[in-house]
Amino acid sequence: MANSIFRELKMGKETFLPVSVENNIFKMMWWCEPGGGVPNHIHPHMDEHFTVLEGEVEFTVSGKKLIKKPGDTLFIAKNVVHGIKNIGTTKIKMEVYYTPVADPVEMFKILFFLNQSNPGSASHFVKYFYMFPRLGLKPFSLIPSPFIMGIMNGMLSIVGGLAGWKKLVKAYKQTN
């Protein structure tokens, strides 16, 4: 497996391209197909900065909907609930960066590792949520409700145990 995260990763309707990690800033390009998006979530350890380059994007920030177009920027502080949706008919493209950096490099290493066996599957995010605490990593993002997150973690433990995902954690540790 190539350890470089600086290459495109397509998962479902999303495409990621990590660009740089320097001075405690993680920067990436992000594309999303029409109708796709990211459900409401939080980043508990980092702020998120967006610059819309192409398309029309609907952000939901703390329950309020905002429409952003090319050239528009948006700052979202850590722990603020937000979601993103491509409401247009063409692919959206954004530059996204996170400060301070909190394990996004490891998240992408895990996603590239998982992508080897089933390229492009959006289910890799589910496996990532199973793997990161078992690898001692800070979460990249979380579901905003601690109650729902607790249920999800319990379900992931059961599903991961039944599906043999402990082997994924062990195999990942051996390759990194």
C-alpha positions as a Markdown table, in Angstrom:
| # | Residue | x | y | z |
|---|---|---|---|---|
| 1 | Met | 0.0 | 0.0 | 0.0 |
| 2 | Ala | 1.3 | 3.5 | -0.8 |
| 3 | Asn | 1.4 | 5.5 | 2.4 |
| 4 | Ser | 0.9 | 8.8 | 0.6 |
| 5 | Ile | -2.5 | 10.4 | 1.3 |
| 6 | Phe | -1.9 | 13.0 | -1.4 |
| 7 | Arg | -4.0 | 11.4 | -4.1 |
| 8 | Glu | -7.7 | 11.3 | -5.0 |
| 9 | Leu | -10.0 | 9.2 | -3.0 |
| 10 | Lys | -13.6 | 8.6 | -4.4 |
| 11 | Met | -16.2 | 7.3 | -2.0 |
| 12 | Gly | -19.8 | 7.3 | -3.0 |
| 13 | Lys | -20.7 | 10.8 | -4.4 |
| 14 | Glu | -17.7 | 12.4 | -2.8 |
| 15 | Thr | -14.1 | 12.8 | -4.0 |
| 16 | Phe | -11.3 | 13.9 | -1.7 |
| 17 | Leu | -7.8 | 15.2 | -2.6 |
| 18 | Pro | -5.6 | 15.9 | 0.4 |
| 19 | Val | -3.2 | 18.7 | -0.6 |
| 20 | Ser | -1.0 | 19.6 | 2.3 |
| 21 | Val | -0.3 | 19.3 | 6.0 |
| 22 | Glu | 1.8 | 22.1 | 7.4 |
| 23 | Asn | 1.9 | 24.6 | 10.2 |
| 24 | Asn | -0.9 | 22.8 | 12.0 |
| 25 | Ile | -3.2 | 23.1 | 8.9 |
| 26 | Phe | -4.7 | 20.2 | 6.9 |
| 27 | Lys | -5.8 | 21.3 | 3.4 |
| 28 | Met | -7.8 | 19.3 | 0.9 |
| 29 | Met | -10.0 | 19.7 | -2.2 |
| 30 | Trp | -13.5 | 18.2 | -2.1 |
| 31 | Trp | -15.9 | 17.4 | -4.8 |
| 32 | Cys | -19.5 | 16.2 | -4.5 |
| 33 | Glu | -21.9 | 15.0 | -7.1 |
| 34 | Pro | -25.5 | 16.5 | -7.4 |
| 35 | Gly | -27.7 | 15.3 | -4.6 |
| 36 | Gly | -24.8 | 14.2 | -2.5 |
| 37 | Gly | -23.6 | 15.7 | 0.7 |
| 38 | Val | -22.5 | 15.3 | 4.3 |
| 39 | Pro | -25.1 | 14.8 | 7.1 |
| 40 | Asn | -25.0 | 17.0 | 10.2 |
| 41 | His | -21.9 | 16.4 | 12.2 |
| 42 | Ile | -19.3 | 18.2 | 14.4 |
| 43 | His | -15.5 | 18.3 | 14.5 |
| 44 | Pro | -14.6 | 18.2 | 18.2 |
| 45 | His | -11.0 | 19.1 | 17.8 |
| 46 | Met | -10.7 | 21.5 | 14.8 |
| 47 | Asp | -12.2 | 24.4 | 13.0 |
| 48 | Glu | -13.3 | 24.0 | 9.4 |
| 49 | His | -12.8 | 26.6 | 6.6 |
| 50 | Phe | -14.5 | 26.4 | 3.2 |
| 51 | Thr | -14.0 | 28.2 | -0.1 |
| 52 | Val | -16.5 | 27.4 | -2.8 |
| 53 | Leu | -14.8 | 27.0 | -6.2 |
| 54 | Glu | -17.6 | 25.6 | -8.3 |
| 55 | Gly | -21.3 | 24.9 | -8.0 |
| 56 | Glu | -24.0 | 25.9 | -5.5 |
| 57 | Val | -23.7 | 24.5 | -1.9 |
| 58 | Glu | -26.3 | 24.4 | 0.8 |
| 59 | Phe | -24.7 | 24.5 | 4.3 |
| 60 | Thr | -26.8 | 23.8 | 7.4 |
| 61 | Val | -25.1 | 25.5 | 10.3 |
| 62 | Ser | -26.7 | 25.2 | 13.8 |
| 63 | Gly | -30.0 | 24.6 | 12.0 |
| 64 | Lys | -29.8 | 27.6 | 9.7 |
| 65 | Lys | -29.5 | 27.0 | 5.9 |
| 66 | Leu | -27.0 | 29.1 | 4.0 |
| 67 | Ile | -26.4 | 29.0 | 0.2 |
| 68 | Lys | -22.8 | 29.6 | -1.0 |
| 69 | Lys | -21.6 | 30.1 | -4.5 |
| 70 | Pro | -18.2 | 30.3 | -6.2 |
| 71 | Gly | -15.9 | 32.7 | -4.4 |
| 72 | Asp | -17.9 | 32.5 | -1.1 |
| 73 | Thr | -16.2 | 31.4 | 2.1 |
| 74 | Leu | -17.5 | 29.9 | 5.3 |
| 75 | Phe | -15.8 | 29.4 | 8.7 |
| 76 | Ile | -17.2 | 26.8 | 11.1 |
| 77 | Ala | -15.8 | 26.6 | 14.6 |
| 78 | Lys | -15.2 | 23.3 | 16.3 |
| 79 | Asn | -18.2 | 21.7 | 17.9 |
| 80 | Val | -20.7 | 23.6 | 15.7 |
| 81 | Val | -23.2 | 21.3 | 14.1 |
| 82 | His | -23.1 | 21.5 | 10.3 |
| 83 | Gly | -24.0 | 19.6 | 7.2 |
| 84 | Ile | -23.4 | 20.1 | 3.4 |
| 85 | Lys | -25.5 | 19.4 | 0.4 |
| 86 | Asn | -25.0 | 19.8 | -3.3 |
| 87 | Ile | -28.4 | 21.4 | -4.4 |
| 88 | Gly | -27.3 | 22.1 | -7.9 |
| 89 | Thr | -27.2 | 20.0 | -11.1 |
| 90 | Thr | -23.4 | 20.0 | -11.5 |
| 91 | Lys | -20.6 | 18.8 | -9.3 |
| 92 | Ile | -19.5 | 21.1 | -6.5 |
| 93 | Lys | -15.8 | 21.8 | -5.8 |
| 94 | Met | -14.5 | 23.3 | -2.6 |
| 95 | Glu | -11.2 | 24.0 | -0.9 |
| 96 | Val | -11.4 | 22.9 | 2.7 |
| 97 | Tyr | -8.9 | 23.2 | 5.5 |
| 98 | Tyr | -8.9 | 22.3 | 9.1 |
| 99 | Thr | -7.1 | 24.0 | 12.1 |
| 100 | Pro | -5.6 | 22.8 | 14.3 |
| 101 | Val | -4.8 | 19.4 | 12.7 |
| 102 | Ala | -6.3 | 16.5 | 14.7 |
| 103 | Asp | -5.6 | 13.1 | 13.0 |
| 104 | Pro | -7.0 | 13.8 | 9.5 |
| 105 | Val | -3.8 | 12.3 | 8.0 |
| 106 | Glu | -4.5 | 9.1 | 9.9 |
| 107 | Met | -8.2 | 9.2 | 8.8 |
| 108 | Phe | -7.1 | 9.3 | 5.2 |
| 109 | Lys | -4.6 | 6.6 | 5.7 |
| 110 | Ile | -7.3 | 4.4 | 7.1 |
| 111 | Leu | -9.7 | 5.3 | 4.2 |
| 112 | Phe | -7.1 | 4.5 | 1.6 |
| 113 | Phe | -6.3 | 1.2 | 3.4 |
| 114 | Leu | -10.0 | 0.3 | 3.3 |
| 115 | Asn | -10.4 | 1.4 | -0.3 |
| 116 | Gln | -8.0 | -1.2 | -1.5 |
| 117 | Ser | -10.5 | -4.0 | -1.0 |
| 118 | Asn | -13.6 | -2.3 | -2.2 |
| 119 | Pro | -12.8 | 0.9 | -4.1 |
| 120 | Gly | -15.2 | 3.8 | -3.9 |
| 121 | Ser | -17.5 | 2.3 | -1.2 |
| 122 | Ala | -19.1 | 4.9 | 1.1 |
| 123 | Ser | -19.2 | 2.1 | 3.7 |
| 124 | His | -15.6 | 2.8 | 4.5 |
| 125 | Phe | -16.7 | 5.7 | 6.7 |
| 126 | Val | -18.6 | 3.2 | 8.9 |
| 127 | Lys | -15.5 | 1.0 | 9.3 |
| 128 | Tyr | -13.4 | 4.1 | 10.0 |
| 129 | Phe | -15.8 | 5.0 | 12.9 |
| 130 | Tyr | -15.2 | 1.5 | 14.2 |
| 131 | Met | -11.4 | 1.6 | 13.8 |
| 132 | Phe | -10.3 | 5.1 | 15.0 |
| 133 | Pro | -11.0 | 4.6 | 18.7 |
| 134 | Arg | -9.4 | 1.1 | 18.6 |
| 135 | Leu | -6.3 | 2.8 | 17.1 |
| 136 | Gly | -6.2 | 5.5 | 19.8 |
| 137 | Leu | -6.9 | 8.3 | 17.4 |
| 138 | Lys | -8.9 | 11.5 | 18.0 |
| 139 | Pro | -12.2 | 11.5 | 16.0 |
| 140 | Phe | -12.2 | 13.5 | 12.8 |
| 141 | Ser | -16.0 | 14.1 | 13.1 |
| 142 | Leu | -18.9 | 12.9 | 15.2 |
| 143 | Ile | -22.6 | 12.8 | 15.1 |
| 144 | Pro | -23.7 | 15.9 | 17.2 |
| 145 | Ser | -26.0 | 13.9 | 19.7 |
| 146 | Pro | -23.9 | 12.1 | 22.4 |
| 147 | Phe | -26.9 | 9.8 | 22.9 |
| 148 | Ile | -27.1 | 8.9 | 19.1 |
| 149 | Met | -23.2 | 8.6 | 19.0 |
| 150 | Gly | -23.3 | 6.2 | 22.0 |
| 151 | Ile | -25.9 | 4.1 | 20.2 |
| 152 | Met | -23.8 | 4.1 | 17.0 |
| 153 | Asn | -20.7 | 3.2 | 18.9 |
| 154 | Gly | -22.5 | 0.3 | 20.5 |
| 155 | Met | -23.9 | -0.9 | 17.2 |
| 156 | Leu | -20.5 | -0.6 | 15.6 |
| 157 | Ser | -19.0 | -2.7 | 18.3 |
| 158 | Ile | -21.5 | -5.4 | 17.7 |
| 159 | Val | -21.4 | -5.2 | 13.9 |
| 160 | Gly | -17.7 | -4.9 | 13.8 |
| 161 | Gly | -17.3 | -7.9 | 16.1 |
| 162 | Leu | -19.7 | -10.0 | 14.0 |
| 163 | Ala | -18.1 | -8.9 | 10.7 |
| 164 | Gly | -14.5 | -9.5 | 11.9 |
| 165 | Trp | -13.4 | -5.9 | 11.7 |
| 166 | Lys | -10.9 | -6.5 | 14.5 |
| 167 | Lys | -8.8 | -8.1 | 11.7 |
| 168 | Leu | -8.9 | -4.8 | 9.8 |
| 169 | Val | -7.5 | -2.9 | 12.8 |
| 170 | Lys | -4.7 | -5.5 | 13.2 |
| 171 | Ala | -3.9 | -5.5 | 9.4 |
| 172 | Tyr | -3.9 | -1.6 | 9.4 |
| 173 | Lys | -1.5 | -1.6 | 12.4 |
| 174 | Gln | 0.8 | -4.0 | 10.5 |
| 175 | Thr | 0.9 | -1.8 | 7.4 |
| 176 | Asn | 1.5 | 1.5 | 9.1 |
